[in-house]
Amino acid sequence: MLVLVAPGQGAQSPGFLAPWLEVPGVADRLNWWSAVAGLDLVHYGTEADADAIKDTAVAQPLLVASGLAAFGALGLAPERLGAVAGHSVGEITAAAIAGTLSAESALAFVRQRGLAMAEAAAQTATGMAAVLGGDPDEVAAVIEKHGLTAANNNGGGQIVAAGTLEQLEAFKADPPEKAKVISLAVAGAFHTHHMAPGVTRLQKIAPGVPVADPRVAYVSNADGKTIEGGAEVVARLVSQVSNPVRWDLCMEALERLGATCVIEVPPAGTLTNLVKRNLKGVAHLALKTPADLDKARELIAEHAPQGA
């Protein structure tokens, strides 16, 4: 059973889209999606520096566009997939791959999401820090002690704490025993109550978004459940902005569904590494550049049934 996954914010790096422009049709699609999003995706994906693409309002549309461009280059019918999943903003990429959103709707929605979250982050000085190792119960207790939120649970003992910069500094000075705390280069406390204004903005536009039911199993970040209705997918995309990402539960769901191969769309690598550590025996591929397309097609031929 073949699964496609899409990474979240922070996976991008300067110039990562450049090699994809050599694939026939990709530049045309990116130019069109740039018009839809009101953002020069080609520029940001090929020429902009790290600071420019760290901007939440830029990074999120860029991530969705790159994932959809690579999926289009694969020429893969969604029905041949066993499931899709995305991490944070990658859920929008997954929703478009599943057929719940058109590419245009996905780009319009994610542009508003990025703007909304950037505006929410500007209201209070907040951030995020990865917590690696330590006893899970103690990690949770110390996070709570400092008034932080466990914004991401990525599995394998990797938790991301989020809150105000003052709270994070106190947490770093008083870390859980045997845990390593690493500050993350993000612009706010995503997936916490600090993002509530972003939810309010997205709630206004969500009822008008054209949707269809997923054509393939869609695994939600909220709880690892498979969602069958398009309207519920979009509702979860909205609420997810201020709620924790449970990627650990998504991986458990993929295992339960019988995944035998996971391919991560660009900018790939983050989720593939988590799959490698947590889903033993499952084939995986980080689809980073067009040079990986042949290997991806070999895995598709092996793990995706032709008759699906």
BELFENZI-V416020 format. One record per backbone hydrogen bond with DSSP energy under -0.5 kcal/mol. CO is the residue of the C=O (numbers start at 1). NH is the residue of the N-H. Records with the same first field share a line. If there is no record, write none. Layout:
CO->NH, NH
This chain:
1->260, 261
2->82, 83
3->263
4->85
5->265
6->87
8->11
13->16
15->18
17->20, 21
18->21
19->22
20->23
23->26, 27
25->29
26->30
27->31
28->32
29->33
30->34
31->35
32->36
33->37
34->38, 39
39->41
40->44
41->45
42->46
43->46, 47, 48
45->17, 18
49->53
50->54
51->54, 55
52->55
55->58, 59
56->60
58->62
59->63
60->64
61->65
62->66
63->67
64->68
65->69
66->70
67->71
68->72
69->73
70->74
71->75, 76
72->75
77->80
78->81
82->217
83->4
84->219
85->6
86->88
87->90
88->91
89->92, 93
90->94
91->95
92->96
93->97
94->98
95->100, 101
96->99
98->215
100->212
102->106
103->107
104->108
105->109
106->110
107->111
108->112
109->113
110->114
111->115
112->116
113->117
114->118
115->119
116->120
117->121
118->122
119->123
120->123, 124
121->124
124->126
125->165
127->163
128->184
129->161
130->132, 182
131->133, 159
132->180
135->139
136->140
137->141
138->142
139->143
140->144
141->145
142->146
143->148
144->147
149->151, 162
151->245
152->154, 160
153->247, 248
155->158
157->133, 159
158->154
159->131, 161
160->151, 152
161->129
162->149
163->127
164->168
165->169
166->170
167->171
168->172
169->173
170->174
171->174
172->175
176->179
177->135
178->134
180->132, 182
182->130
184->186
188->190
189->192
192->195
193->196
195->198, 199
196->200
197->201
198->202
199->203
200->204
201->204, 205
202->205, 206
203->207
205->208
206->209
217->84, 219
218->220, 227
219->86
220->224
221->246
225->220, 227
227->218
229->233
230->234
231->235
232->236
233->237
234->238
235->239
236->240
238->241
239->242
240->243
241->191
244->246
245->153, 247
246->250
247->251
248->252
249->253
250->254
251->255
252->256
253->257
254->258, 259
255->258
260->283
261->3
262->285
263->5, 265
264->287
265->7
269->273
270->274
271->275
272->276
273->277
274->278
275->279
278->280
279->282
281->283
283->262
285->264, 287
286->288
289->292
290->293
292->296
293->297
294->298
295->299
296->300
297->301
298->302
299->303
300->304
303->305
305->308
